[in-house]
């Protein structure tokens, strides 16, 4: 079903293009390099050899990395509505 002046499937094509753009952006990021630590930087527990080989430059054990990823990240408020009044604040 097309809406307005778009052809059939245009919305799906746009979603697919957005996904492909994001994947290309992620693949273009530089991979971590350097020697990883043998012990976690946070808790000093040994980091398993398999994790060190899988993630070059790893500094945290799995538990500490999961705990750090679970913490909420403070993000700046971005006005997506485009209201002029809210942009002036």
N, CA, C and O atoms as a GROMACS GRO file, in nm:
protein
  356
    1UNK      N    1   0.084  -0.118   0.000
    1UNK     CA    2   0.000   0.000   0.000
    1UNK      C    3   0.088   0.124   0.000
    1UNK      O    4   0.171   0.142   0.089
    2UNK      N    5   0.071   0.207  -0.098
    2UNK     CA    6   0.148   0.330  -0.107
    2UNK      C    7   0.070   0.443  -0.041
    2UNK      O    8  -0.053   0.441  -0.037
    3UNK      N    9   0.143   0.540   0.010
    3UNK     CA   10   0.078   0.655   0.070
    3UNK      C   11   0.125   0.782   0.001
    3UNK      O   12   0.245   0.802  -0.017
    4UNK      N   13   0.032   0.866  -0.037
    4UNK     CA   14   0.067   0.992  -0.102
    4UNK      C   15   0.128   0.968  -0.239
    4UNK      O   16   0.069   0.900  -0.323
    5UNK      N   17   0.246   1.026  -0.261
    5UNK     CA   18   0.310   1.019  -0.391
    5UNK      C   19   0.415   0.910  -0.400
    5UNK      O   20   0.489   0.903  -0.498
    6UNK      N   21   0.423   0.825  -0.300
    6UNK     CA   22   0.524   0.720  -0.302
    6UNK      C   23   0.474   0.598  -0.378
    6UNK      O   24   0.353   0.576  -0.391
    7UNK      N   25   0.567   0.520  -0.426
    7UNK     CA   26   0.531   0.397  -0.495
    7UNK      C   27   0.510   0.286  -0.392
    7UNK      O   28   0.544   0.303  -0.275
    8UNK      N   29   0.455   0.176  -0.434
    8UNK     CA   30   0.435   0.062  -0.345
    8UNK      C   31   0.571   0.010  -0.297
    8UNK      O   32   0.664  -0.007  -0.376
    9UNK      N   33   0.580  -0.014  -0.168
    9UNK     CA   34   0.703  -0.068  -0.110
    9UNK      C   35   0.808   0.036  -0.076
    9UNK      O   36   0.917  -0.001  -0.034
   10UNK      N   37   0.779   0.164  -0.093
   10UNK     CA   38   0.878   0.268  -0.068
   10UNK      C   39   0.916   0.275   0.080
   10UNK      O   40   1.032   0.299   0.113
   11UNK      N   41   0.820   0.254   0.168
   11UNK     CA   42   0.848   0.260   0.311
   11UNK      C   43   0.941   0.145   0.350
   11UNK      O   44   1.037   0.164   0.423
   12UNK      N   45   0.911   0.027   0.301
   12UNK     CA   46   0.996  -0.089   0.329
   12UNK      C   47   1.136  -0.070   0.274
   12UNK      O   48   1.235  -0.108   0.337
   13UNK      N   49   1.146  -0.010   0.155
   13UNK     CA   50   1.278   0.017   0.096
   13UNK      C   51   1.356   0.116   0.180
   13UNK      O   52   1.477   0.102   0.197
   14UNK      N   53   1.287   0.217   0.234
   14UNK     CA   54   1.354   0.316   0.318
   14UNK      C   55   1.404   0.254   0.448
   14UNK      O   56   1.514   0.284   0.494
   15UNK      N   57   1.324   0.166   0.507
   15UNK     CA   58   1.366   0.097   0.629
   15UNK      C   59   1.487   0.010   0.600
   15UNK      O   60   1.583   0.010   0.677
   16UNK      N   61   1.483  -0.064   0.492
   16UNK     CA   62   1.596  -0.150   0.454
   16UNK      C   63   1.721  -0.067   0.428
   16UNK      O   64   1.831  -0.107   0.466
   17UNK      N   65   1.707   0.048   0.362
   17UNK     CA   66   1.822   0.135   0.336
   17UNK      C   67   1.880   0.188   0.467
   17UNK      O   68   2.002   0.198   0.481
   18UNK      N   69   1.794   0.223   0.561
   18UNK     CA   70   1.842   0.272   0.691
   18UNK      C   71   1.920   0.164   0.765
   18UNK      O   72   2.022   0.192   0.827
   19UNK      N   73   1.872   0.041   0.760
   19UNK     CA   74   1.940  -0.070   0.825
   19UNK      C   75   2.076  -0.093   0.759
   19UNK      O   76   2.175  -0.113   0.829
   20UNK      N   77   2.081  -0.091   0.628
   20UNK     CA   78   2.207  -0.113   0.557
   20UNK      C   79   2.307  -0.001   0.587
   20UNK      O   80   2.426  -0.027   0.601
   21UNK      N   81   2.259   0.124   0.597
   21UNK     CA   82   2.348   0.236   0.630
   21UNK      C   83   2.407   0.217   0.769
   21UNK      O   84   2.526   0.241   0.789
   22UNK      N   85   2.325   0.176   0.864
   22UNK     CA   86   2.374   0.156   1.001
   22UNK      C   87   2.474   0.041   1.008
   22UNK      O   88   2.576   0.052   1.077
   23UNK      N   89   2.448  -0.067   0.937
   23UNK     CA   90   2.542  -0.178   0.935
   23UNK      C   91   2.675  -0.136   0.872
   23UNK      O   92   2.782  -0.175   0.922
   24UNK      N   93   2.670  -0.059   0.766
   24UNK     CA   94   2.794  -0.011   0.703
   24UNK      C   95   2.870   0.080   0.798
   24UNK      O   96   2.993   0.075   0.802
   25UNK      N   97   2.799   0.165   0.874
   25UNK     CA   98   2.864   0.253   0.970
   25UNK      C   99   2.932   0.173   1.080
   25UNK      O  100   3.044   0.205   1.120
   26UNK      N  101   2.866   0.068   1.129
   26UNK     CA  102   2.924  -0.015   1.234
   26UNK      C  103   3.046  -0.092   1.184
   26UNK      O  104   3.143  -0.108   1.257
   27UNK      N  105   3.040  -0.140   1.061
   27UNK     CA  106   3.153  -0.215   1.005
   27UNK      C  107   3.272  -0.124   0.979
   27UNK      O  108   3.386  -0.170   0.978
   28UNK      N  109   3.247   0.005   0.957
   28UNK     CA  110   3.355   0.099   0.928
   28UNK      C  111   3.429   0.145   1.053
   28UNK      O  112   3.537   0.204   1.044
   29UNK      N  113   3.372   0.118   1.171
   29UNK     CA  114   3.440   0.157   1.295
   29UNK      C  115   3.569   0.080   1.311
   29UNK      O  116   3.575  -0.039   1.277
   30UNK      N  117   3.672   0.144   1.360
   30UNK     CA  118   3.798   0.072   1.379
   30UNK      C  119   3.786  -0.034   1.488
   30UNK      O  120   3.723  -0.010   1.592
   31UNK      N  121   3.845  -0.147   1.464
   31UNK     CA  122   3.844  -0.256   1.563
   31UNK      C  123   3.942  -0.223   1.675
   31UNK      O  124   4.045  -0.159   1.650
   32UNK      N  125   3.911  -0.266   1.797
   32UNK     CA  126   4.006  -0.241   1.906
   32UNK      C  127   4.139  -0.311   1.878
   32UNK      O  128   4.142  -0.423   1.826
   33UNK      N  129   4.246  -0.245   1.912
   33UNK     CA  130   4.378  -0.301   1.891
   33UNK      C  131   4.456  -0.292   2.022
   33UNK      O  132   4.415  -0.224   2.116
   34UNK      N  133   4.565  -0.360   2.026
   34UNK     CA  134   4.651  -0.354   2.143
   34UNK      C  135   4.631  -0.475   2.230
   34UNK      O  136   4.542  -0.557   2.209
   35UNK      N  137   4.716  -0.484   2.329
   35UNK     CA  138   4.710  -0.596   2.420
   35UNK      C  139   4.600  -0.573   2.523
   35UNK      O  140   4.588  -0.465   2.581
   36UNK      N  141   4.523  -0.677   2.544
   36UNK     CA  142   4.423  -0.672   2.649
   36UNK      C  143   4.486  -0.704   2.782
   36UNK      O  144   4.602  -0.745   2.789
   37UNK      N  145   4.411  -0.687   2.886
   37UNK     CA  146   4.459  -0.717   3.019
   37UNK      C  147   4.434  -0.863   3.052
   37UNK      O  148   4.340  -0.924   3.000
   38UNK      N  149   4.516  -0.920   3.137
   38UNK     CA  150   4.493  -1.057   3.181
   38UNK      C  151   4.397  -1.060   3.299
   38UNK      O  152   4.336  -1.163   3.326
   39UNK      N  153   4.385  -0.948   3.369
   39UNK     CA  154   4.293  -0.937   3.482
   39UNK      C  155   4.204  -0.814   3.462
   39UNK      O  156   4.247  -0.714   3.405
   40UNK      N  157   4.082  -0.823   3.508
   40UNK     CA  158   3.982  -0.718   3.491
   40UNK      C  159   4.028  -0.588   3.556
   40UNK      O  160   4.084  -0.588   3.665
   41UNK      N  161   4.005  -0.477   3.487
   41UNK     CA  162   4.044  -0.346   3.538
   41UNK      C  163   3.958  -0.303   3.656
   41UNK      O  164   4.000  -0.219   3.735
   42UNK      N  165   3.838  -0.358   3.668
   42UNK     CA  166   3.748  -0.320   3.777
   42UNK      C  167   3.760  -0.410   3.898
   42UNK      O  168   3.777  -0.362   4.010
   43UNK      N  169   3.752  -0.542   3.878
   43UNK     CA  170   3.744  -0.634   3.992
   43UNK      C  171   3.869  -0.719   4.011
   43UNK      O  172   3.877  -0.794   4.108
   44UNK      N  173   3.966  -0.709   3.922
   44UNK     CA  174   4.092  -0.784   3.931
   44UNK      C  175   4.077  -0.935   3.915
   44UNK      O  176   4.172  -1.009   3.941
   45UNK      N  177   3.961  -0.983   3.872
   45UNK     CA  178   3.944  -1.126   3.843
   45UNK      C  179   4.014  -1.156   3.710
   45UNK      O  180   4.021  -1.069   3.624
   46UNK      N  181   4.064  -1.279   3.693
   46UNK     CA  182   4.129  -1.313   3.564
   46UNK      C  183   4.027  -1.313   3.449
   46UNK      O  184   3.914  -1.358   3.464
   47UNK      N  185   4.072  -1.260   3.336
   47UNK     CA  186   3.988  -1.262   3.216
   47UNK      C  187   4.020  -1.390   3.140
   47UNK      O  188   4.136  -1.415   3.110
   48UNK      N  189   3.918  -1.472   3.108
   48UNK     CA  190   3.944  -1.598   3.038
   48UNK      C  191   4.015  -1.576   2.904
   48UNK      O  192   3.991  -1.476   2.835
   49UNK      N  193   4.101  -1.668   2.868
   49UNK     CA  194   4.178  -1.660   2.744
   49UNK      C  195   4.087  -1.650   2.622
   49UNK      O  196   4.117  -1.576   2.528
   50UNK      N  197   3.976  -1.724   2.623
   50UNK     CA  198   3.884  -1.720   2.509
   50UNK      C  199   3.828  -1.579   2.489
   50UNK      O  200   3.812  -1.535   2.375
   51UNK      N  201   3.797  -1.510   2.598
   51UNK     CA  202   3.745  -1.372   2.586
   51UNK      C  203   3.853  -1.279   2.534
   51UNK      O  204   3.825  -1.191   2.451
   52UNK      N  205   3.976  -1.296   2.580
   52UNK     CA  206   4.086  -1.211   2.533
   52UNK      C  207   4.112  -1.231   2.385
   52UNK      O  208   4.148  -1.136   2.315
   53UNK      N  209   4.096  -1.356   2.335
   53UNK     CA  210   4.117  -1.380   2.192
   53UNK      C  211   4.000  -1.329   2.110
   53UNK      O  212   4.019  -1.281   1.998
   54UNK      N  213   3.878  -1.338   2.165
   54UNK     CA  214   3.760  -1.296   2.090
   54UNK      C  215   3.750  -1.144   2.080
   54UNK      O  216   3.702  -1.092   1.980
   55UNK      N  217   3.795  -1.074   2.184
   55UNK     CA  218   3.783  -0.928   2.187
   55UNK      C  219   3.922  -0.869   2.208
   55UNK      O  220   3.968  -0.860   2.321
   56UNK      N  221   3.990  -0.829   2.101
   56UNK     CA  222   4.123  -0.771   2.115
   56UNK      C  223   4.118  -0.644   2.199
   56UNK      O  224   4.029  -0.560   2.181
   57UNK      N  225   4.212  -0.630   2.290
   57UNK     CA  226   4.218  -0.510   2.372
   57UNK      C  227   4.119  -0.508   2.487
   57UNK      O  228   4.094  -0.401   2.543
   58UNK      N  229   4.062  -0.623   2.524
   58UNK     CA  230   3.960  -0.628   2.629
   58UNK      C  231   4.023  -0.587   2.763
   58UNK      O  232   4.136  -0.624   2.794
   59UNK      N  233   3.947  -0.511   2.841
   59UNK     CA  234   3.997  -0.464   2.970
   59UNK      C  235   3.908  -0.508   3.086
   59UNK      O  236   3.949  -0.499   3.202
   60UNK      N  237   3.786  -0.556   3.056
   60UNK     CA  238   3.691  -0.594   3.161
   60UNK      C  239   3.650  -0.739   3.146
   60UNK      O  240   3.643  -0.792   3.035
   61UNK      N  241   3.622  -0.803   3.259
   61UNK     CA  242   3.566  -0.939   3.255
   61UNK      C  243   3.421  -0.929   3.209
   61UNK      O  244   3.365  -0.820   3.201
   62UNK      N  245   3.362  -1.043   3.180
   62UNK     CA  246   3.226  -1.047   3.130
   62UNK      C  247   3.126  -0.986   3.227
   62UNK      O  248   3.038  -0.910   3.186
   63UNK      N  249   3.139  -1.017   3.356
   63UNK     CA  250   3.044  -0.965   3.455
   63UNK      C  251   3.054  -0.814   3.468
   63UNK      O  252   2.952  -0.745   3.472
   64UNK      N  253   3.174  -0.761   3.474
   64UNK     CA  254   3.192  -0.616   3.487
   64UNK      C  255   3.146  -0.544   3.359
   64UNK      O  256   3.088  -0.436   3.366
   65UNK      N  257   3.172  -0.603   3.244
   65UNK     CA  258   3.127  -0.543   3.118
   65UNK      C  259   2.975  -0.541   3.111
   65UNK      O  260   2.916  -0.442   3.066
   66UNK      N  261   2.910  -0.649   3.156
   66UNK     CA  262   2.763  -0.654   3.155
   66UNK      C  263   2.706  -0.552   3.253
   66UNK      O  264   2.606  -0.487   3.223
   67UNK      N  265   2.769  -0.538   3.370
   67UNK     CA  266   2.722  -0.440   3.468
   67UNK      C  267   2.738  -0.298   3.415
   67UNK      O  268   2.651  -0.214   3.435
   68UNK      N  269   2.849  -0.272   3.347
   68UNK     CA  270   2.872  -0.138   3.291
   68UNK      C  271   2.772  -0.110   3.178
   68UNK      O  272   2.723   0.003   3.166
   69UNK      N  273   2.743  -0.209   3.097
   69UNK     CA  274   2.648  -0.189   2.987
   69UNK      C  275   2.505  -0.170   3.038
   69UNK      O  276   2.425  -0.104   2.972
   70UNK      N  277   2.474  -0.225   3.155
   70UNK     CA  278   2.338  -0.215   3.210
   70UNK      C  279   2.311  -0.080   3.274
   70UNK      O  280   2.196  -0.044   3.294
   71UNK      N  281   2.417  -0.005   3.308
   71UNK     CA  282   2.398   0.125   3.371
   71UNK      C  283   2.333   0.222   3.273
   71UNK      O  284   2.366   0.221   3.154
   72UNK      N  285   2.241   0.304   3.322
   72UNK     CA  286   2.178   0.402   3.233
   72UNK      C  287   2.280   0.508   3.190
   72UNK      O  288   2.367   0.549   3.267
   73UNK      N  289   2.267   0.551   3.067
   73UNK     CA  290   2.357   0.651   3.012
   73UNK      C  291   2.282   0.783   3.003
   73UNK      O  292   2.175   0.791   2.943
   74UNK      N  293   2.339   0.887   3.063
   74UNK     CA  294   2.278   1.019   3.055
   74UNK      C  295   2.298   1.073   2.914
   74UNK      O  296   2.411   1.081   2.865
   75UNK      N  297   2.192   1.108   2.851
   75UNK     CA  298   2.199   1.160   2.715
   75UNK      C  299   2.140   1.300   2.710
   75UNK      O  300   2.049   1.332   2.787
   76UNK      N  301   2.191   1.380   2.623
   76UNK     CA  302   2.139   1.515   2.607
   76UNK      C  303   2.000   1.510   2.546
   76UNK      O  304   1.970   1.424   2.464
   77UNK      N  305   1.919   1.604   2.586
   77UNK     CA  306   1.784   1.609   2.532
   77UNK      C  307   1.784   1.663   2.391
   77UNK      O  308   1.824   1.777   2.368
   78UNK      N  309   1.741   1.583   2.299
   78UNK     CA  310   1.733   1.626   2.160
   78UNK      C  311   1.586   1.644   2.126
   78UNK      O  312   1.506   1.553   2.143
   79UNK      N  313   1.553   1.761   2.079
   79UNK     CA  314   1.416   1.791   2.043
   79UNK      C  315   1.386   1.732   1.906
   79UNK      O  316   1.437   1.780   1.804
   80UNK      N  317   1.304   1.630   1.904
   80UNK     CA  318   1.269   1.568   1.777
   80UNK      C  319   1.135   1.619   1.724
   80UNK      O  320   1.095   1.587   1.612
   81UNK      N  321   1.067   1.699   1.804
   81UNK     CA  322   0.938   1.749   1.759
   81UNK      C  323   0.953   1.866   1.664
   81UNK      O  324   0.868   1.886   1.576
   82UNK      N  325   1.058   1.942   1.678
   82UNK     CA  326   1.079   2.055   1.590
   82UNK      C  327   1.000   2.177   1.632
   82UNK      O  328   0.982   2.269   1.553
   83UNK      N  329   0.952   2.180   1.756
   83UNK     CA  330   0.878   2.294   1.805
   83UNK      C  331   0.974   2.410   1.831
   83UNK      O  332   1.074   2.392   1.902
   84UNK      N  333   0.946   2.527   1.775
   84UNK     CA  334   1.034   2.640   1.792
   84UNK      C  335   1.044   2.680   1.939
   84UNK      O  336   1.152   2.718   1.984
   85UNK      N  337   0.936   2.673   2.013
   85UNK     CA  338   0.938   2.712   2.154
   85UNK      C  339   1.030   2.622   2.234
   85UNK      O  340   1.104   2.670   2.319
   86UNK      N  341   1.027   2.492   2.209
   86UNK     CA  342   1.111   2.402   2.287
   86UNK      C  343   1.258   2.412   2.245
   86UNK      O  344   1.345   2.377   2.324
   87UNK      N  345   1.287   2.458   2.126
   87UNK     CA  346   1.425   2.475   2.083
   87UNK      C  347   1.489   2.599   2.142
   87UNK      O  348   1.612   2.606   2.152
   88UNK      N  349   1.410   2.696   2.182
   88UNK     CA  350   1.463   2.819   2.237
   88UNK      C  351   1.503   2.805   2.382
   88UNK      O  352   1.572   2.892   2.436
   89UNK      N  353   1.461   2.697   2.449
   89UNK     CA  354   1.491   2.680   2.592
   89UNK      C  355   1.631   2.635   2.613
   89UNK      O  356   1.673   2.615   2.727
   0.00000   0.00000   0.00000
